Amino acid sequence: MTDETCQWQGWREATERALYGPGGFFLRPEGPAGHFRTSVHASPLFAGAIARLLVEVAEELDTDEVAFVDMGAGRGELLTGVLAAVEGLAVRVRAYGVERAERPAGLDPRVEWTDRLPEGVRGLLFANEWLDNVPVDVAAVDDSGTVRYVEVRAADGAERLGRTVEGADAEWLERWWPLTEPGARAEIGRPRDEAWAAAVGSLAAGRAVAVDYGHVRESRPPFGTLTGFRGGREVTPVPDGSCDVTAHVAMDACASACGGGGLVSQREALRGLGVSGERPPLTLASTDPAAYVRALGAAGEAAELTARGGLGDFLWLTRRVASGA
């Protein structure tokens, strides 16, 4: 194999190394919060909503002790917020942070920090912006109409077309993201389907929820969604460890991989959990000015979490798991 050939890899392999290999982007001390703002970082209202969801799951399971599994836990921000939000409620939480990075300093000692899915737990598994960072290969149609893997050079992000897509990847594209026109591109979501099926399968009973920016078959973007993020800005995706490399999730394919599930926008899901961007009544300003200011601030945060064209457009995929399923 020549040095020239060694420079080129499929996007899945290159992304895996860039994000999770030695010195990988997501293993850095600052964590994801150092580079982009998720719903968890936008407002404590998000953790509060997940805490209410956790209580719902406990009630469904008829138990006062329930597991909370945070997939892709970052530096434990959501875990910390949820544990604080359930204080005083009639539920005991066994918390797990599933993450490849080292355990954060100062994390609540009640959290079990692990790089593997806990098996056989009863409760809520929550994956917020996890699936989009499960690395995938990219495919494109060449001038003759043949679908080929896109190869990338890690040093600078340059691309070229490689071998023909065949086998299970070709079958996935045919079913979920057919490519016909020269120049059309797609991210092959099969590894994400498998990752989500494994996550759902780890539950003995309860609910698994994946939250991500995604799309369904009827609205696939014609040229894919592969991109990079660094320091709060979208950048060219270069798999050298200097930036996040991500792509939107084919959420309907993930749902199908584990027998289905409900799919709604974050706007709809959070409103169902009591997060509303409605402004408080003006009468409150005269009767209790301090309460009005607090309510106004909460309404602003809720509006960001549910905004059209922003976080509110994220998709929530929910799969219920019954005992013995």
C-alpha positions as CSV (number, residue, x, y, z in Angstrom):
1,M,0.0,0.0,0.0
2,T,1.5,3.4,-1.0
3,D,1.8,6.4,1.2
4,E,-0.7,8.1,-1.1
5,T,-3.3,5.4,-0.5
6,C,-2.7,5.4,3.3
7,Q,-3.7,9.1,3.4
8,W,-7.3,8.3,2.3
9,Q,-10.0,6.7,4.5
10,G,-13.7,6.3,4.5
11,W,-15.5,9.0,6.5
12,R,-16.6,6.5,9.2
13,E,-13.1,5.4,10.0
14,A,-11.7,8.9,9.8
15,T,-14.4,10.3,12.0
16,E,-14.0,7.6,14.6
17,R,-10.3,8.4,15.0
18,A,-10.9,12.1,14.9
19,L,-13.5,12.1,17.6
20,Y,-12.6,9.2,19.9
21,G,-9.0,8.2,19.0
22,P,-5.9,9.4,20.9
23,G,-6.3,13.2,21.4
24,G,-9.8,12.9,19.9
25,F,-12.1,15.9,19.9
26,F,-14.6,14.5,22.4
27,L,-11.9,13.3,24.8
28,R,-10.6,16.9,25.4
29,P,-11.0,18.3,28.9
30,E,-13.5,21.0,27.9
31,G,-16.0,18.5,26.5
32,P,-18.7,19.3,24.0
33,A,-19.9,22.4,26.0
34,G,-16.6,24.1,25.1
35,H,-17.7,24.2,21.4
36,F,-21.4,24.2,21.0
37,R,-24.6,24.8,22.9
38,T,-27.1,22.0,23.3
39,S,-30.5,22.1,24.9
40,V,-28.8,20.9,28.2
41,H,-26.7,24.0,28.2
42,A,-29.4,26.4,27.0
43,S,-31.6,26.1,30.1
44,P,-32.1,24.1,33.3
45,L,-35.7,23.8,32.1
46,F,-34.5,21.0,29.9
47,A,-33.2,18.9,32.8
48,G,-36.4,19.7,34.7
49,A,-38.5,18.3,31.8
50,I,-36.4,15.2,31.7
51,A,-36.8,14.8,35.4
52,R,-40.6,14.9,35.0
53,L,-40.3,12.3,32.2
54,L,-38.3,10.1,34.5
55,V,-41.0,10.3,37.1
56,E,-43.6,9.4,34.5
57,V,-41.5,6.3,33.6
58,A,-41.3,5.4,37.3
59,E,-45.1,5.6,37.6
60,E,-45.5,3.4,34.5
61,L,-43.2,0.8,36.0
62,D,-44.9,1.1,39.4
63,T,-41.7,1.7,41.2
64,D,-40.1,4.4,43.4
65,E,-36.6,3.4,42.2
66,V,-35.7,4.0,38.6
67,A,-32.6,4.1,36.4
68,F,-31.6,7.1,34.4
69,V,-29.1,6.3,31.7
70,D,-27.5,9.3,30.0
71,M,-26.1,8.2,26.6
72,G,-23.2,10.4,25.4
73,A,-23.1,12.1,28.8
74,G,-20.6,14.8,27.9
75,R,-19.3,16.1,31.2
76,G,-22.4,15.1,33.2
77,E,-24.3,18.3,32.8
78,L,-27.7,16.6,32.2
79,L,-27.2,14.1,34.9
80,T,-26.4,16.9,37.4
81,G,-29.4,18.8,36.4
82,V,-31.8,15.8,36.5
83,L,-30.6,14.7,39.9
84,A,-31.1,18.2,41.3
85,A,-34.6,18.4,39.8
86,V,-35.8,15.1,41.3
87,E,-34.7,16.2,44.8
88,G,-37.8,16.0,47.1
89,L,-39.8,14.0,44.6
90,A,-41.1,10.5,45.5
91,V,-38.5,8.7,43.3
92,R,-35.0,7.4,43.8
93,V,-32.7,7.5,40.9
94,R,-29.9,5.2,39.9
95,A,-27.9,7.3,37.5
96,Y,-25.5,6.1,34.8
97,G,-23.3,8.3,32.6
98,V,-22.3,6.5,29.4
99,E,-19.3,8.3,27.8
100,R,-15.9,7.5,26.4
101,A,-14.2,10.4,28.1
102,E,-12.9,10.2,31.7
103,R,-15.2,10.8,34.6
104,P,-15.5,14.5,35.2
105,A,-14.0,15.9,38.4
106,G,-16.6,16.8,41.0
107,L,-19.4,14.7,39.5
108,D,-22.1,13.6,41.9
109,P,-20.9,10.3,43.5
110,R,-24.3,8.8,42.9
111,V,-23.5,8.6,39.2
112,E,-22.0,5.5,37.8
113,W,-19.6,6.6,35.0
114,T,-19.0,3.9,32.4
115,D,-18.0,3.5,28.7
116,R,-20.5,0.7,28.2
117,L,-24.3,0.4,28.3
118,P,-25.6,-0.9,31.6
119,E,-27.6,-4.1,30.8
120,G,-31.0,-5.0,32.1
121,V,-32.0,-1.7,33.9
122,R,-35.5,-0.5,34.4
123,G,-36.1,3.2,33.7
124,L,-35.3,5.9,31.2
125,L,-32.4,5.8,28.7
126,F,-31.9,9.3,27.2
127,A,-29.6,10.0,24.3
128,N,-29.4,13.8,23.7
129,E,-27.3,14.5,20.5
130,W,-25.6,11.1,20.8
131,L,-26.6,9.4,17.5
132,D,-25.3,12.3,15.3
133,N,-21.8,11.5,16.6
134,V,-21.9,7.8,15.8
135,P,-19.6,7.9,12.8
136,V,-21.0,6.9,9.4
137,D,-19.7,6.5,5.9
138,V,-20.6,8.9,3.1
139,A,-21.7,7.8,-0.3
140,A,-22.0,9.8,-3.6
141,V,-23.1,9.1,-7.2
142,D,-20.4,9.4,-9.8
143,D,-20.9,10.7,-13.4
144,S,-21.9,7.2,-14.6
145,G,-24.6,6.8,-12.0
146,T,-22.6,4.4,-9.8
147,V,-22.9,4.9,-6.0
148,R,-19.4,5.0,-4.4
149,Y,-18.0,5.6,-1.0
150,V,-16.5,9.1,-0.4
151,E,-13.0,8.9,0.9
152,V,-11.4,11.7,2.9
153,R,-7.9,12.9,3.6
154,A,-7.7,13.6,7.3
155,A,-5.0,16.2,7.0
156,D,-7.1,18.7,5.1
157,G,-10.6,17.2,4.5
158,A,-10.0,16.8,0.8
159,E,-12.3,14.1,-0.7
160,R,-12.3,11.6,-3.6
161,L,-14.6,8.8,-4.7
162,G,-13.6,5.3,-3.8
163,R,-15.0,1.8,-4.3
164,T,-18.6,1.0,-5.2
165,V,-21.1,0.7,-2.3
166,E,-22.3,-2.9,-2.0
167,G,-23.8,-5.3,0.5
168,A,-25.6,-4.1,3.6
169,D,-24.7,-0.5,3.0
170,A,-26.2,-0.6,-0.5
171,E,-29.3,-2.2,0.9
172,W,-29.6,0.5,3.5
173,L,-29.3,3.2,0.9
174,E,-31.9,1.6,-1.3
175,R,-34.4,1.4,1.5
176,W,-33.8,4.6,3.3
177,W,-31.9,7.1,1.1
178,P,-32.0,6.1,-2.6
179,L,-29.3,7.9,-4.7
180,T,-29.8,8.3,-8.4
181,E,-28.6,11.7,-9.7
182,P,-24.9,12.3,-10.3
183,G,-23.5,14.3,-7.5
184,A,-26.1,13.3,-5.0
185,R,-24.7,12.4,-1.5
186,A,-25.9,10.6,1.6
187,E,-24.7,9.5,5.0
188,I,-25.1,5.7,5.4
189,G,-26.9,5.5,8.7
190,R,-26.7,1.8,9.3
191,P,-24.2,2.1,12.2
192,R,-26.6,4.5,14.0
193,D,-29.5,2.0,13.5
194,E,-27.3,-0.7,15.1
195,A,-26.2,1.6,18.0
196,W,-29.8,2.7,18.7
197,A,-31.1,-0.9,18.6
198,A,-28.4,-1.9,21.1
199,A,-29.3,1.0,23.4
200,V,-33.0,0.1,23.3
201,G,-32.1,-3.6,23.8
202,S,-30.2,-2.8,27.0
203,L,-33.4,-1.9,28.8
204,A,-35.3,-4.5,30.7
205,A,-38.3,-2.1,30.9
206,G,-39.0,1.6,30.5
207,R,-38.4,4.1,27.7
208,A,-35.6,4.9,25.4
209,V,-35.5,8.5,24.0
210,A,-33.1,9.8,21.3
211,V,-33.1,13.5,20.7
212,D,-31.2,14.8,17.6
213,Y,-31.4,17.0,14.5
214,G,-32.6,14.6,11.9
215,H,-34.7,13.9,8.9
216,V,-37.1,11.2,7.5
217,R,-37.2,9.6,4.0
218,E,-39.6,12.1,2.5
219,S,-37.3,15.0,3.3
220,R,-33.7,13.8,2.9
221,P,-31.3,16.6,1.9
222,P,-30.0,15.9,-1.6
223,F,-26.4,16.5,-0.8
224,G,-26.2,15.1,2.8
225,T,-25.6,17.1,6.0
226,L,-22.0,16.4,6.9
227,T,-20.4,19.3,8.7
228,G,-18.1,20.4,11.4
229,F,-18.3,22.5,14.6
230,R,-15.6,24.2,16.6
231,G,-15.8,27.1,19.1
232,G,-19.5,27.7,18.6
233,R,-19.2,28.0,14.8
234,E,-19.9,25.7,11.9
235,V,-16.7,24.9,10.0
236,T,-15.6,22.7,7.2
237,P,-15.5,19.1,8.4
238,V,-11.8,18.0,8.6
239,P,-11.3,14.7,10.5
240,D,-8.0,15.7,12.2
241,G,-9.3,16.0,15.7
242,S,-9.6,19.8,15.6
243,C,-13.4,19.9,15.3
244,D,-16.6,18.0,15.8
245,V,-17.6,16.0,12.7
246,T,-21.3,15.4,12.6
247,A,-24.3,14.7,10.3
248,H,-28.1,14.7,10.8
249,V,-29.7,11.4,11.8
250,A,-32.1,9.3,9.6
251,M,-34.5,9.0,12.5
252,D,-37.1,6.8,10.8
253,A,-34.4,4.3,9.9
254,C,-33.3,4.2,13.6
255,A,-36.9,3.7,14.7
256,S,-37.4,0.8,12.3
257,A,-34.2,-0.9,13.6
258,C,-35.8,-1.6,16.9
259,G,-39.4,-2.2,15.9
260,G,-40.7,1.4,15.6
261,G,-41.4,4.2,18.1
262,G,-43.0,7.6,18.3
263,L,-41.4,10.6,16.5
264,V,-42.2,14.2,17.4
265,S,-40.5,17.5,17.4
266,Q,-38.8,18.8,20.5
267,R,-41.3,21.7,20.5
268,E,-44.1,19.2,20.9
269,A,-42.3,16.9,23.3
270,L,-41.3,19.7,25.7
271,R,-44.7,21.3,25.7
272,G,-46.1,17.9,26.8
273,L,-43.6,18.0,29.7
274,G,-44.7,21.5,30.8
275,V,-42.1,23.7,29.0
276,S,-43.9,26.6,27.4
277,G,-42.6,29.8,25.9
278,E,-45.7,31.7,26.8
279,R,-45.1,35.1,28.5
280,P,-46.5,35.5,32.0
281,P,-49.7,37.7,32.4
282,L,-48.9,41.4,32.8
283,T,-51.1,41.4,35.9
284,L,-48.4,39.4,37.7
285,A,-46.0,42.4,37.2
286,S,-48.1,44.6,39.4
287,T,-49.0,41.9,42.0
288,D,-45.6,40.2,42.3
289,P,-42.9,41.9,40.3
290,A,-40.1,39.5,41.3
291,A,-42.2,36.5,40.3
292,Y,-43.0,38.2,37.0
293,V,-39.3,38.7,36.2
294,R,-38.6,35.1,37.0
295,A,-41.4,33.9,34.9
296,L,-40.4,36.1,32.0
297,G,-36.8,34.7,32.1
298,A,-38.2,31.2,32.2
299,A,-40.4,31.9,29.2
300,G,-37.4,33.2,27.3
301,E,-35.5,30.1,28.0
302,A,-38.4,27.9,27.1
303,A,-38.9,29.8,23.8
304,E,-35.3,29.0,22.9
305,L,-35.8,25.3,23.6
306,T,-38.9,25.1,21.5
307,A,-38.1,27.6,18.7
308,R,-38.9,26.9,15.1
309,G,-35.8,26.9,13.0
310,G,-33.7,26.1,16.1
311,L,-33.8,23.6,19.0
312,G,-37.5,23.1,18.8
313,D,-37.0,21.4,15.4
314,F,-35.0,18.6,16.9
315,L,-36.7,15.2,16.7
316,W,-37.5,13.0,19.7
317,L,-37.7,9.3,19.0
318,T,-39.3,7.3,21.8
319,R,-39.4,3.6,22.1
320,R,-41.2,2.0,25.0
321,V,-39.9,-1.3,26.4
322,A,-42.2,-3.6,28.3
323,S,-41.1,-6.1,30.8
324,G,-40.3,-9.4,29.1
325,A,-40.2,-7.7,25.7
